[in-house]
Amino acid sequence: MEIDGSLGEGGGQIIRTTISLACIFGIPVRISNIRANRKEPGLRPQHLQAVKSAAELTRSEVDGAQIGSRALQFIPGKPLREVSLRIDTGTAGSTTLIAQTLIPIGLFCNSDFDLEITGGTENPLSPTIDYLQRIVVPFYQELGGIVKIDLVRRGYYPRGGGIIKVRVLGAESHPHTVDLEVSREGSSRIQEANACILSVCRLLPEHVAVRQARSAENELRSNQINSIATETDFGAQAYSPGSSILVYSKNTGRFIGADHLGQKGKRAEEVGKEAAMEFVQELKAQCAVDAHLADMAVTLLSCIEGKSSFTTSRISSHLQTNLHVASALSHSEHKITIEESKYKIELVGKNP
C-alpha cells in the first residue's frame, strides 16, 4: 500500500501510525515524501529507531531505513511473542514517540515486550514522559491494555540521555471498545473539577519548578478550580538542564492534560500559566479526551472490532491525518459530529 508522507500535517505521525498498523494488520507499505515540508525532510533519528525497532519486534524487512531517507518500504513479518529490546536514539530524540509506535504492536499482536528506550523524555512537539505516564497509559488501561512505563532518568535537549522502560503484556491484554463522553450534568460547573500539577526541573535551581507550579495554581484558581494537588520534582540526575510542567485531571473517565516545556529566556511563570490555560480550555470544552490524545486514540481504536466513541475539544491536523491513514490500513470507518463545545468521534474498528 502506498502512503504519501506529505499528507495532512505531513510529519512523523504518519510514519508512526503507518508502521504500527502495517505490523498489526500484516500489510506491506511504501511511504513516500517523508516529512517533505519539514525544515529537515526525511527520517530523523527518532523515526529511524521507531522503524528499526518495529522491524526487529516483528521480524520485518525494511528498505530505506537511513537518516534523511524520504522513502521507506516496510514488509511486516511474524511478530515475536516475547522479547526484550534496548533502543538508543543516540540523540535527544523523543523516547515517548518511539514508545507510542511500539506499544500498539504489542497490544494487538499478542506480544510481551520489555523495552528500554534512551533519548529525550521532554521534547518540543512530543508528549512528555509525564503526559505518557499519567494520561496515555491510563487510556491504554481503559481499553483493556496492560502497559507499564517507568522513568529511569530524564533527558533534555541537547544531550538527551533520558531512559524509560516500557512493559507491554499483549498476551494478557483484552482490548475492547469504549464510549467516552462527559455528561452535561457532570461537567457544567468547572469549579467541581480536580486538577493535578507536576512541575519538574533538572540542573536548574529548584525555585524554577516551584515558580512554574505556583503560576499554574494561580491560573487555575482564577478560573474557580480550587481542588488542586501539586507535586514538584527537582534535583535528580540529568545530562542537560531543562524544565517541564503537566497540568492534568484525575477525574474518572476523562483523559485531559496539558504539558509545556521551559525555554531559555522564558520565565517559569509563563510556562506554568500557559499549561494551566490550555488545561482550562480543554476542561471548558467538556470533552473526555484532550486534543493531543485524540489522534493517538485513533490508532488503537481502529484495531478493535466494533464501534467506539469519544469526545474531544477540537479536530487537529494530526487527528485528521491519523483518521485518514487508519482508514486506509485498517479499513476502519469514522464519523465526526459537532456537539456544542466539543466534537464527537465515532470509529468502527476492525480486528487484525
C-alpha positions in Angstrom: 0.0 0.0 0.0 1.3 3.5 -0.9 1.2 6.1 1.8 2.0 9.7 1.0 4.1 11.1 3.8 3.3 14.7 2.9 -0.4 14.2 3.5 -2.1 16.5 6.0 0.2 17.6 8.7 3.0 15.8 6.9 5.1 14.9 9.9 6.4 11.9 11.8 3.0 10.9 13.0 2.2 9.4 9.5 5.3 7.2 9.8 4.5 6.0 13.3 0.8 5.2 12.6 1.7 3.5 9.3 4.4 1.3 10.7 2.2 0.4 13.8 -0.8 -0.6 11.7 1.3 -2.3 9.0 2.7 -4.6 11.6 -0.7 -5.2 13.3 -2.6 -5.9 10.0 0.4 -7.5 8.2 0.2 -5.1 5.2 3.4 -4.2 3.2 3.6 -0.5 2.8 5.7 2.1 1.0 5.9 5.6 2.5 7.0 8.4 0.1 7.6 12.1 0.6 8.6 11.5 4.2 8.4 14.8 6.1 8.6 16.6 2.8 7.6 20.0 4.2 9.8 20.0 7.3 12.9 22.0 7.8 14.9 18.8 7.8 13.0 16.5 5.5 13.2 12.7 5.6 13.7 10.3 8.6 15.2 11.7 11.7 16.9 9.6 14.5 13.7 9.0 16.5 11.7 8.0 13.4 14.5 5.7 12.3 14.8 4.0 15.7 11.0 3.5 15.8 11.0 1.9 12.3 14.0 -0.4 13.1 12.7 -1.4 16.4 9.2 -2.2 15.0 11.0 -4.3 12.3 13.0 -6.2 15.0 9.9 -6.9 17.1 8.0 -8.3 14.1 10.9 -9.8 12.0 10.1 -7.4 9.2 12.0 -6.4 6.1 12.9 -2.7 5.6 14.3 -0.8 2.7 15.3 2.9 3.0 15.9 3.0 6.8 18.5 5.7 6.9 18.8 9.2 8.3 17.4 11.6 5.8 15.6 9.0 3.7 12.5 10.3 2.0 11.0 6.9 1.1 10.6 3.7 3.0 9.4 0.2 2.2 8.3 -1.9 5.1 7.3 -5.6 4.7 5.9 -7.0 8.0 6.9 -10.4 9.3 5.7 -12.5 12.1 5.6 -10.7 15.5 7.8 -12.2 18.2 5.8 -13.4 21.2 8.2 -12.3 23.9 11.2 -10.0 23.5 13.4 -7.6 25.4 15.0 -4.7 23.4 17.2 -1.8 24.1 16.7 1.2 21.9 19.1 4.2 21.8 18.3 7.2 19.6 21.9 8.4 20.1 20.5 12.0 20.4 17.7 13.8 22.4 15.2 12.2 20.0 11.8 11.5 21.6 11.6 8.3 23.6 7.8 8.8 24.1 7.1 8.9 20.3 9.1 5.6 19.9 7.0 4.1 22.7 3.9 5.4 21.0 4.8 3.5 17.9 5.7 0.2 19.5 3.1 -0.2 22.3 0.1 -0.8 19.9 2.1 -3.6 18.1 2.5 -5.5 21.4 -1.2 -5.0 22.4 -2.7 -6.2 19.1 -0.1 -8.8 18.1 -0.4 -10.6 21.5 3.2 -10.0 22.2 5.0 -9.3 25.5 7.6 -6.5 25.2 10.2 -5.2 27.6 11.7 -2.1 26.1 14.4 0.2 27.4 14.5 3.4 25.3 17.2 6.1 25.6 17.0 9.6 24.3 14.8 12.7 25.1 12.0 12.4 27.6 10.8 16.0 27.2 10.8 17.3 23.6 9.1 20.1 21.8 6.1 18.8 19.7 6.1 15.4 21.6 4.3 14.3 24.7 6.4 14.4 27.7 7.1 11.3 29.8 4.8 12.7 32.4 2.0 13.0 29.9 2.6 9.5 28.7 2.6 8.0 32.2 -0.4 10.0 33.6 -2.6 10.4 30.6 -1.8 7.9 27.8 -1.1 4.8 30.0 -4.4 5.2 31.8 -6.1 5.4 28.4 -4.4 2.2 27.3 -5.7 0.6 30.5 -9.2 2.0 29.9 -9.2 0.0 26.6 -8.1 -3.2 28.4 -4.4 -3.0 27.6 -1.7 -4.0 30.2 1.1 -1.4 29.8 3.6 0.0 32.4 6.1 2.8 31.8 8.8 3.6 34.3 11.1 6.7 34.2 14.7 5.9 35.0 16.3 9.3 34.1 15.0 12.5 32.4 16.6 13.6 29.2 16.6 17.2 27.8 18.0 18.7 24.7 20.7 18.8 23.5 22.4 15.8 25.2 19.3 13.6 25.8 20.4 10.5 27.8 17.0 10.0 29.3 15.9 6.5 29.9 12.4 5.0 30.1 11.3 1.4 30.5 8.2 0.1 28.8 6.5 -3.2 29.6 3.6 -4.4 27.4 1.8 -7.6 28.2 -0.1 -8.1 24.9 -0.8 -11.8 25.5 -2.7 -10.9 28.7 -4.4 -7.8 27.3 -8.0 -7.7 26.1 -8.6 -4.5 24.2 -12.3 -3.6 23.9 -14.4 -0.8 22.5 -15.2 2.3 24.6 -17.8 5.0 24.8 -16.1 8.1 26.4 -18.3 11.1 26.8 -18.9 13.6 29.6 -22.5 14.3 30.5 -23.6 17.9 30.7 -24.7 17.4 34.3 -21.3 16.1 35.3 -19.3 18.8 33.8 -21.3 22.0 33.7 -19.5 23.5 36.8 -15.8 23.8 36.1 -15.1 24.5 39.7 -16.0 20.9 40.6 -13.1 19.7 38.6 -10.0 18.3 40.3 -6.6 19.4 38.9 -3.1 17.9 39.4 0.1 19.7 38.7 3.5 18.0 38.2 6.3 20.6 37.8 9.8 19.4 37.0 13.3 20.8 36.6 16.8 19.3 36.2 20.2 21.1 36.6 18.4 24.3 37.4 17.5 25.9 40.8 14.6 24.2 42.5 12.7 27.5 42.5 12.1 27.1 38.7 9.9 24.1 39.4 8.2 25.8 42.3 7.5 29.0 40.3 6.1 27.0 37.4 3.7 25.2 39.8 2.6 28.4 41.7 1.8 30.2 38.5 -0.2 27.2 37.3 -2.1 27.2 40.6 -2.9 30.9 40.4 -4.3 30.5 36.9 -6.4 27.5 37.9 -7.8 29.4 40.9 -8.6 32.4 38.8 -10.8 30.0 36.9 -12.5 28.8 40.1 -10.6 25.5 40.2 -9.7 25.1 43.8 -9.2 21.4 44.3 -5.5 21.2 43.3 -2.8 18.6 44.1 0.7 19.9 43.4 3.9 17.9 43.1 7.4 19.3 42.3 10.3 17.2 41.1 13.9 18.5 41.0 17.5 17.7 41.9 17.8 14.3 40.3 20.4 13.3 37.6 20.3 14.6 34.0 22.8 15.4 31.3 21.3 18.7 30.2 19.3 21.4 32.0 15.6 21.7 31.4 12.1 22.1 32.9 8.6 21.0 32.2 5.1 21.0 33.7 2.0 18.9 33.3 -1.5 20.0 34.4 -4.0 17.2 34.3 -7.3 15.8 35.6 -7.7 12.6 37.6 -11.5 12.6 37.1 -12.7 9.1 36.2 -13.4 8.7 32.5 -11.6 11.9 31.5 -8.2 12.0 29.9 -7.3 15.7 29.9 -3.8 17.1 30.3 -1.6 19.9 29.1 2.2 19.8 29.2 4.6 22.6 28.4 8.4 22.9 28.4 10.6 25.6 29.8 12.7 27.6 27.3 15.8 29.6 27.6 14.8 33.2 28.2 11.2 32.3 29.1 10.1 33.0 32.7 9.0 29.9 34.7 5.7 31.8 35.5 4.8 32.0 31.8 5.4 28.3 31.3 3.2 27.3 34.3 0.4 29.8 33.3 0.3 28.6 29.7 0.0 25.0 30.7 -2.8 25.8 33.1 -4.6 28.0 30.5 -4.5 25.1 28.0 -5.8 22.7 30.6 -8.7 25.0 31.4 -9.6 25.4 27.8 -9.8 21.6 27.4 -11.9 21.4 30.6 -14.3 24.0 29.4 -14.9 22.0 26.2 -16.5 19.3 28.5 -14.7 16.6 26.5 -13.5 13.2 27.6 -10.2 13.1 25.6 -7.9 16.1 25.1 -6.9 17.1 21.5 -3.4 15.6 21.8 -4.6 12.2 23.0 -7.3 12.1 20.3 -5.0 11.2 17.4 -3.2 8.5 19.5 -6.6 7.0 20.3 -7.5 6.6 16.7 -4.6 4.2 16.1 -5.7 2.0 18.9 -9.5 2.1 18.3 -9.1 1.3 14.6 -7.8 -2.2 15.7 -10.7 -3.1 17.9 -13.7 -4.7 16.3 -16.9 -2.7 16.8 -17.9 0.9 17.4 -16.1 3.2 19.9 -16.7 6.9 20.5 -15.1 9.7 22.4 -15.4 13.5 22.6 -12.6 15.9 22.1 -12.1 19.7 22.1 -11.0 20.2 18.5 -10.1 18.4 15.3 -6.3 18.9 14.9 -4.4 18.3 11.7 -2.8 15.3 13.5 -6.2 13.8 14.2 -7.4 14.3 10.6 -4.2 12.7 9.2 -4.4 9.8 11.6 -8.0 9.1 10.7 -7.1 9.0 7.0 -4.1 6.7 7.5 -6.0 4.4 9.9 -8.9 4.1 7.5 -6.6 3.2 4.6 -4.7 0.5 6.5 -7.4 -1.0 8.8 -10.5 -0.3 6.7 -12.0 1.3 9.8 -14.8 3.8 9.4 -15.3 7.1 11.2 -17.8 9.9 11.7 -17.3 13.4 13.2 -20.2 15.4 14.6 -20.2 18.7 16.5 -21.8 18.7 19.9 -21.9 22.2 21.4 -18.4 23.0 22.7 -16.8 19.7 21.5 -16.5 17.2 18.8 -17.7 13.6 18.9 -15.6 10.9 17.1 -17.3 7.7 16.3 -15.0 5.0 14.9 -15.8 1.5 13.8 -12.7 -0.6 14.1 -11.7 -3.9 12.5 -9.9 -6.9 14.1 -6.4 -7.5 12.7 
